[in-house]
């Protein structure tokens, strides 16, 4: 989900779209460098799920948002995020 947040900046992710083409359900975890979990989203097999929040999820300076999925067989999972960095 991009490089680490620049010094003096904050990244706010307001929407995440997940398209899961796998044949098994999956759990998508959004975390930061070091492994702290920010958000988990259950995604059924072969569906698209959208998570959104006006407050979003905040990532502070030097944090690097990452994505992890539980289903690594049977198909691919695609994740895109929208938000702002200021």
C-alpha positions, 0 to 999 in steps of 0.5 A, spaced: 500 500 500 505 504 498 512 506 501 512 508 508 509 515 510 514 521 509 517 525 515 512 530 517 506 527 513 500 522 515 496 518 510 489 517 511 486 511 507 478 512 507 476 506 502 479 499 500 476 495 495 478 488 495 476 483 489 477 476 491 478 471 485 479 465 489 475 459 491 476 459 498 474 465 503 479 469 505 481 474 511 484 481 508 489 484 514 491 491 513 497 492 518 503 497 519 511 495 519 512 491 525 506 487 524 500 491 528 493 490 525 489 496 523 483 493 520 481 486 518 476 484 512 472 478 511 471 476 504 467 471 501 470 467 495 469 470 488 466 476 491 468 484 491 468 487 498 468 495 499 470 497 506 469 505 507 469 510 513 469 517 513 474 517 519 479 512 515 485 509 518 490 513 519 498 511 518 503 516 521 510 518 519 514 512 517 509 507 518 508 503 511 501 500 510 501 493 508 496 487 506 496 480 508 491 475 506 489 468 509 487 464 502 493 463 498 490 458 494 485 457 488 486 464 486 488 471 486 486 477 491 487 484 488 486 490 493 486 498 492 486 503 496 484 511 496 485 516 501 489 522 502 496 524 505 498 531 508 
